Amino acid sequence: MPALGPYREHLVIAGGMARDLYRYLPGYQELDLEGVETLDLDIALADPLSVIGETRLHDLLVASGLRLQTNDALRERPPFGLVFTPVSGRYYPQALRHPSRRDPHIEFITQVRRASGDSNAHPQGDQLIAYTLNYVDLLLAAPVQVEVPQVGQVRLPHPLAYAVQKMLIRPERQRHGQHYAKDSADAFKVVASLRSVWSAWRPEFHRWRTHAHYGSWIRQALALWKQLFGVDADRGAQEVHAAYPQYDLASISTIMGELMRILE
């Protein structure tokens, strides 16, 4: 995190690392739900990203001992269902001579702005690459701040935005054979662990529902939520149960159904 310098206040940690850092939010309850370990740090940012002072983010990362590797250099195969590999870049410790995606790394993501979803962004007009994804704007909409021991303050997506975005990316990840079931489990862990503060989320959620940009996303997410966790559906509950077998299907559906009722 020190490698981010003054940019820390303008970036939002996403992905599996965010899932694990929500434990530092007020109201979080430890439920003995151990998610899949993550070694990568996904960071959401705006495009463009203003240069702070005279130092660009890429230069800070390199100066801290990281090295940018593109997927061309990593010789990655295309994701399932694609005939090309979207160009992306990840920052690895310079000590790793032959890094792979399984090694610890930092990867940046930003909102798709162009019609072609395979294009990537250069938020500061230099070597810094941000992989473009749908619904990233929602992760940046109302971030929360936590104090992490030995790290300091970091920003995370609003917990509900985190869960909603997991729902929204599901169809595409499912088409490409990616880990959509893990997304369901991660979303469940976050919202279930913060059950005590659900009612406080309602104002923000209703603001998103009426927002010109986010409103249609929220409607899509609610529809998907009902398909997965509704009264006559248990597909989502089965996915969560596979990750956290200590929760039976009925308990999972009850928790997710209760959240939907509070939000609606």
C-alpha positions as CSV (number, residue, x, y, z in Angstrom):
1,M,0.0,0.0,0.0
2,P,2.8,2.5,0.6
3,A,3.6,2.1,-3.1
4,L,0.3,4.0,-3.9
5,G,1.6,7.2,-2.3
6,P,-0.9,10.1,-2.5
7,Y,-3.0,8.2,-4.9
8,R,-4.4,6.0,-2.1
9,E,-7.1,8.6,-1.4
10,H,-8.3,8.3,-5.0
11,L,-8.3,4.5,-5.4
12,V,-10.7,1.8,-4.2
13,I,-9.6,-1.8,-3.3
14,A,-11.9,-4.3,-4.9
15,G,-12.0,-8.1,-5.4
16,G,-11.1,-10.7,-2.9
17,M,-8.9,-8.3,-0.9
18,A,-11.9,-6.0,-0.3
19,R,-14.0,-9.0,0.9
20,D,-11.4,-9.7,3.6
21,L,-10.9,-6.1,4.6
22,Y,-14.5,-5.4,5.3
23,R,-13.9,-7.0,8.7
24,Y,-12.6,-3.6,9.8
25,L,-15.9,-1.9,9.3
26,P,-18.1,-1.1,12.3
27,G,-20.8,-3.7,12.7
28,Y,-18.9,-6.5,11.0
29,Q,-19.5,-9.8,12.7
30,E,-17.0,-12.7,12.3
31,L,-19.0,-15.7,11.1
32,D,-16.1,-18.1,10.6
33,L,-16.5,-17.9,6.8
34,E,-13.1,-18.4,5.2
35,G,-13.2,-17.4,1.6
36,V,-10.7,-18.5,-1.0
37,E,-7.3,-17.0,-0.4
38,T,-6.5,-14.2,-2.7
39,L,-2.9,-13.1,-3.7
40,D,-3.8,-10.4,-6.1
41,L,-4.8,-6.8,-5.3
42,D,-7.5,-5.4,-7.6
43,I,-7.8,-1.7,-7.5
44,A,-10.6,0.3,-9.1
45,L,-9.9,3.8,-10.4
46,A,-11.4,6.6,-12.5
47,D,-10.4,7.2,-16.1
48,P,-8.8,9.7,-16.5
49,L,-6.9,9.7,-13.2
50,S,-5.4,13.1,-12.5
51,V,-1.7,13.2,-11.9
52,I,-0.8,14.2,-8.3
53,G,2.2,16.5,-8.0
54,E,4.9,15.6,-10.4
55,T,4.8,11.8,-10.0
56,R,2.6,9.4,-11.9
57,L,1.2,6.3,-10.3
58,H,3.2,4.0,-12.6
59,D,6.4,5.7,-11.6
60,L,5.6,5.3,-7.9
61,L,4.9,1.6,-8.4
62,V,8.1,1.0,-10.2
63,A,10.1,3.0,-7.7
64,S,8.7,0.8,-4.9
65,G,10.1,-2.3,-6.4
66,L,7.3,-3.5,-8.7
67,R,7.5,-4.3,-12.4
68,L,4.8,-4.0,-15.0
69,Q,4.1,-7.2,-17.0
70,T,1.6,-7.4,-19.8
71,N,-0.2,-10.6,-20.6
72,D,1.7,-10.9,-23.8
73,A,4.9,-11.2,-21.7
74,L,3.1,-13.7,-19.5
75,R,2.0,-15.8,-22.5
76,E,-1.5,-16.2,-21.2
77,R,-4.1,-18.1,-23.1
78,P,-7.4,-16.4,-24.0
79,P,-10.2,-16.7,-21.5
80,F,-12.7,-19.4,-22.3
81,G,-15.1,-18.4,-25.1
82,L,-12.7,-15.7,-26.5
83,V,-10.5,-16.0,-29.5
84,F,-8.2,-13.2,-28.3
85,T,-6.6,-12.2,-25.0
86,P,-7.5,-8.7,-24.0
87,V,-4.3,-6.8,-23.3
88,S,-3.9,-6.1,-19.6
89,G,-1.0,-5.3,-17.3
90,R,-0.2,-6.4,-13.8
91,Y,2.5,-5.2,-11.4
92,Y,4.6,-7.9,-9.8
93,P,7.6,-7.7,-7.4
94,Q,10.7,-7.2,-9.4
95,A,12.3,-10.2,-7.7
96,L,10.0,-12.5,-9.6
97,R,11.8,-13.4,-12.7
98,H,9.0,-15.4,-14.4
99,P,5.8,-14.3,-12.8
100,S,2.4,-15.9,-13.4
101,R,-1.1,-14.9,-12.5
102,R,-0.9,-17.1,-9.5
103,D,1.8,-14.9,-8.0
104,P,1.0,-11.8,-5.9
105,H,0.3,-8.8,-8.1
106,I,-1.6,-5.5,-8.4
107,E,-4.1,-5.1,-11.2
108,F,-6.1,-1.9,-12.0
109,I,-9.7,-1.9,-13.3
110,T,-11.9,1.0,-14.6
111,Q,-15.3,1.4,-16.2
112,V,-15.8,0.5,-19.8
113,R,-16.2,3.8,-21.8
114,R,-16.1,2.4,-25.4
115,A,-18.3,0.1,-27.3
116,S,-15.6,-2.5,-27.5
117,G,-15.3,-4.3,-24.2
118,D,-11.8,-5.6,-25.1
119,S,-10.1,-2.2,-25.0
120,N,-8.1,-1.1,-22.0
121,A,-7.5,2.3,-20.6
122,H,-4.4,4.3,-19.9
123,P,-5.8,6.5,-17.1
124,Q,-2.7,8.8,-17.0
125,G,-1.7,8.6,-20.6
126,D,1.4,6.5,-19.9
127,Q,2.3,2.9,-19.2
128,L,-0.3,2.4,-16.5
129,I,-2.9,0.0,-17.8
130,A,-6.4,-0.4,-16.3
131,Y,-8.5,-3.4,-17.5
132,T,-12.0,-2.1,-18.5
133,L,-15.0,-3.8,-17.0
134,N,-18.7,-3.1,-16.7
135,Y,-20.2,-1.6,-13.5
136,V,-16.9,-0.4,-12.0
137,D,-18.4,3.1,-11.6
138,L,-20.7,1.5,-8.9
139,L,-17.6,0.4,-6.9
140,L,-16.4,4.0,-6.9
141,A,-19.8,5.6,-6.2
142,A,-19.8,5.7,-2.4
143,P,-16.6,4.1,-1.0
144,V,-16.2,3.4,2.7
145,Q,-12.9,3.9,4.6
146,V,-11.3,1.4,7.0
147,E,-8.3,1.5,9.2
148,V,-6.1,-1.6,8.5
149,P,-3.5,-2.5,11.1
150,Q,0.1,-1.8,9.9
151,V,-1.3,-0.4,6.7
152,G,-3.4,2.6,7.6
153,Q,-6.6,3.9,5.9
154,V,-7.8,2.3,2.7
155,R,-10.9,2.8,0.7
156,L,-13.3,-0.1,-0.2
157,P,-16.5,-0.2,-2.3
158,H,-19.7,0.3,-0.3
159,P,-20.4,-3.2,0.8
160,L,-23.8,-3.3,-1.0
161,A,-22.1,-2.0,-4.2
162,Y,-19.6,-4.8,-3.9
163,A,-22.5,-7.4,-3.7
164,V,-24.5,-5.7,-6.4
165,Q,-21.5,-5.6,-8.8
166,K,-20.9,-9.3,-8.2
167,M,-24.5,-10.0,-9.3
168,L,-24.2,-7.8,-12.4
169,I,-21.0,-9.4,-13.7
170,R,-22.3,-12.9,-13.2
171,P,-23.9,-13.5,-16.7
172,E,-20.7,-12.5,-18.5
173,R,-18.5,-14.6,-16.2
174,Q,-20.9,-17.5,-16.6
175,R,-20.7,-17.3,-20.4
176,H,-16.9,-17.4,-20.2
177,G,-16.7,-20.2,-17.8
178,Q,-15.2,-18.1,-15.1
179,H,-15.7,-18.3,-11.3
180,Y,-19.2,-16.9,-11.0
181,A,-20.1,-19.3,-8.1
182,K,-17.2,-17.8,-6.1
183,D,-18.7,-14.3,-6.7
184,S,-22.0,-15.5,-5.1
185,A,-20.1,-16.8,-2.1
186,D,-18.0,-13.6,-1.7
187,A,-21.1,-11.4,-1.9
188,F,-22.9,-13.6,0.7
189,K,-19.9,-13.4,3.1
190,V,-19.8,-9.6,2.9
191,V,-23.5,-8.9,3.4
192,A,-24.1,-11.7,6.0
193,S,-21.2,-10.4,8.1
194,L,-22.6,-6.9,8.0
195,R,-26.2,-7.9,8.8
196,S,-26.4,-5.5,11.8
197,V,-26.1,-2.4,9.6
198,W,-28.3,-3.4,6.7
199,S,-30.9,-0.8,7.5
200,A,-28.3,2.0,7.3
201,W,-27.7,1.0,3.6
202,R,-31.2,1.8,2.5
203,P,-30.8,5.6,1.8
204,E,-27.7,4.9,-0.4
205,F,-29.4,2.0,-2.2
206,H,-32.5,4.1,-3.0
207,R,-30.2,6.9,-4.3
208,W,-28.7,4.4,-6.7
209,R,-32.1,3.2,-7.8
210,T,-33.1,6.6,-8.9
211,H,-29.7,7.6,-10.4
212,A,-29.7,8.1,-14.1
213,H,-26.5,6.1,-14.5
214,Y,-26.9,3.3,-11.9
215,G,-30.7,2.9,-11.9
216,S,-30.9,0.3,-14.7
217,W,-28.0,-1.6,-13.1
218,I,-29.8,-1.9,-9.8
219,R,-32.9,-3.2,-11.5
220,Q,-30.8,-5.8,-13.2
221,A,-29.2,-6.8,-10.0
222,L,-32.4,-7.2,-8.1
223,A,-33.9,-9.4,-10.9
224,L,-30.8,-11.6,-10.8
225,W,-30.9,-11.7,-7.0
226,K,-34.5,-13.0,-7.1
227,Q,-33.5,-15.6,-9.7
228,L,-30.7,-16.9,-7.5
229,F,-32.2,-16.5,-4.0
230,G,-35.9,-16.0,-4.5
231,V,-38.7,-18.1,-2.9
232,D,-38.7,-20.6,-5.7
233,A,-35.0,-20.5,-6.4
234,D,-32.0,-22.1,-4.7
235,R,-29.2,-22.0,-7.3
236,G,-27.5,-19.1,-5.5
237,A,-27.9,-20.8,-2.2
238,Q,-26.3,-24.0,-3.6
239,E,-23.3,-22.0,-4.8
240,V,-22.9,-20.4,-1.4
241,H,-23.4,-23.7,0.4
242,A,-20.6,-25.3,-1.6
243,A,-18.2,-22.6,-0.3
244,Y,-19.6,-22.4,3.2
245,P,-21.2,-25.8,4.0
246,Q,-21.9,-24.8,7.6
247,Y,-24.8,-22.8,6.2
248,D,-27.7,-24.9,4.9
249,L,-29.7,-23.8,1.9
250,A,-32.7,-22.5,3.9
251,S,-30.5,-20.3,6.1
252,I,-28.7,-18.8,3.1
253,S,-32.0,-18.1,1.2
254,T,-33.5,-16.6,4.4
255,I,-30.6,-14.2,4.9
256,M,-30.5,-13.1,1.3
257,G,-34.3,-12.8,1.2
258,E,-34.3,-10.6,4.3
259,L,-31.8,-8.3,2.7
260,M,-33.9,-7.9,-0.4
261,R,-37.0,-7.1,1.7
262,I,-35.1,-4.4,3.6
263,L,-33.8,-2.8,0.5
264,E,-37.1,-2.9,-1.4
